Amino acid sequence: MTDGPVIIVGAGHGGYQAAASLRQAGFSDRICLINDEAHLPYQRPPLSKAYIKGSAGPESLMFRPEKFYLDQTIELIAGRAVSIDRARRKLLLASGEMLPYGHLVLATGARNRLLDLPNANLPDVKYLRILDESEALRKIIPSKTRVVVIGAGFIGLEFAATARIKGLEVDVLELAPRVMARAVTAEVSEYFQARHREAGIRIHLGVQATSIEAQGDKDTGKVTGVSLSDGRHLPADLVVVGVGVLPNIELAAEAGLPVAAGIIVDEYLSTSDPNISAVGDCALFASPRFGGSLRLESVQNATDHARCLAARLTGDKKPYDGHPWFWSDQGDDKLQIAGLTTGYDRVVLRGDPAKKAFSAFCYHGDRLLGIESINRAGDHMFGRRLQAMNRSITPEQAADESFDLKSALA
């Protein structure tokens, strides 16, 4: 059991869940949730999709109303953490306030990777990770006619599909030879490329933006288009950038904690300082299940990290052994991924891409690594249950539609 207050830096999925799970587990000391955004803690997945499409206000995204935090005596503190005094166990906020802690939880998340191009700071060049960015896009879209999306990852394609539904002309730029190349198999990439093109989205592969063209003042000018590495020019009055994120590791690094591609933690999510842990997108965690260290950007990872840590801080110490899963809604299609498919050398399709419902079972040899499902929720749930049972099925069984997947779970 941890003694003293628990201070949580970051109020995203991981930070919120850590606070809620601590109270649920019976932790009775002070809990402070440091939030550097002017909102109650909220859900991020709808920001690139449903929130931009709809008319509901920010309150529709909130995990819980303000009353929940009052009832649970979870202190929401608006502000930014600037340094950690590990010797005295105190956290300094930008306001000058010092918060003593028994345990410090770093749930600092990640931030947008910024575009380093001429005119990238103009008002009509937008990013999409936090609520204020989504709100700004929702307000500006009705006045725009053509958008260039830089980056064909999940966020870029989710927004592209949303913008097209809202009536904009859409061009998507991607340096890789296929969309979502780092996240999914070629079969799934090809399906989504075709679906987005059917919707009227123009996808440009193997090219990158070299400059953003504009008219007017360098700080307030109007975007007119994007120049490409192959010499072409795409007209646009809006540019949306989705070229990845950077983990927020600076607070930990300045406190002398080991960092790399994230804040380094062990299988219990503890840093080298036993009084400090890290969870979620910022954490590079040791994984007994997968070997080595991982940093995952997903809601599942953040919330499961938080639950594991809350259990440890209240006396139930177990290594983190989560089963990764991810999803992305793009237009009418839902992509769901169970497992980590990195390193596959064989893909077996189940279902029919032509019918807009299939799954890619990804194998290394005869070992099933994960399942990428499109509009086949049953296959996805099967994959998650199979992972939890540490079982597999053969490639031949996966390819055979007559094989009853449920039999592998019996």
Protein Blocks (a to p, Z undefined) as FASTA:
>chain_A
ZZdjdddedjbfklmmmmmmmmmnopabdcddddfbfcdcddfklmmmmmmmmmbdfklm
pmbafklmmmnopacdedddfbdcfknopaddfkopacddfbdcdfebpaddddddehkl
gfklccdfbfklmmmmmmmmmmpcbdcdehjafklmmmmmmmmmnopacddddfbfbehk
lmmcfklmmmmmmmmmmnopacdehiacfbdcdedjfklpccfbdcdfkopacddfbdcd
debjaddfklmmmnopacdfbccddfkopafblkbccehjllccddfkngpadddddfkl
mmmmmmmmmmmmnopacdddddcdddddehjbccddedjfehiabdcdedjfklopacdd
ddehjacfbdcdehilklmmmmmmmmmnopacdfklmmmmklcfklmmZZ
